[in-house]
Amino acid sequence: MSDPQSPGAPQRPQTHAAAHAGAKAASDCPICGRPTEPATRPFCSKRCADIDLSRWLGGVYRIEGPESPGNPGGSDPDDGL
């Protein structure tokens, strides 16, 4: 067997805490930065969850996708604007 500390060996965390050392940022509310609550995770409260939902519904957050090939009818409805 190879030595786990050898340069070519995959690195494994020594403890559970070491594996989750960067998890602190993931446990903060993405809206206000306070610690999350299990009932409203990943948010700290229902208020922050509602703020996030409002941002999604209002178009503040968007997931970019590929450009659409255009209007199959041959005319762009935005041309007259």
N, C-alpha and C positions, 0 to 999 in steps of 0.2 A: 504494500500500500504506500501511496505517496504521502509525504508530510503535508498537512493542510496549510502550513505557512509557506510552502515553497512558491516561488514566483509564478509558476504556471497553473497552480491550483486555484479553483474558484474560492472566492472569499465568502465566508459565512459569518454572520454576527455571533458574538460570543454569548450574548444574553438577549432576552426578550426586549429589554429596555434599549439595547443597542440597535435592534432591528427597527424600533419605532422612534428613534431619536428625532427624526424630522416630522413626526406626527403632530407636533404641537401646532403647527400652522394649519393642519387639517382639522383641528378641533376648535378653531375659532370661527365665529359667525362671519360669513362672507359679506354681510351688510354693515355691521357695526364693529366687528372685531372682538366682541365679548366671548367668553367660553360658551360652547353649545350646551343645550339641554337635551337629554335623550328623547323627550316627547316631541320636540320640534326640530330634531337634527336634520340637516346640518346647520340650522339656525339657532339662535339663542332664545327666540320667542316667536309667538304667532305673529306679532307685529312685523318682525323682520321677514318672516316667511311671506306675509301679505305684500310687503314692499317689493320683494323679489318677484312674486307673481305679477304684480302691477307693471313692473319693468318689462317682463316677458310679453304681457298682453299689449303694452303700449309700444312695442317695437324697439325698445332701448337695447335689448339683447337680440342678436340675430345669429343664426348659424348659416354661414355662407355655403352656397352650393354651386354646382356648375351652371354656367349661363344657359338659359333656355334657348333652343334653336330658333325661336321667333314664333310669330303667330302663323299657324298653318293656313289661315285664310288669305294670306298674302298682303295684308295691310296691318300696320301697327296702330293700335287704338290711341297711342300717345302722339302720333304724328301731328294731329290737329291742335295740340296744346302749345 
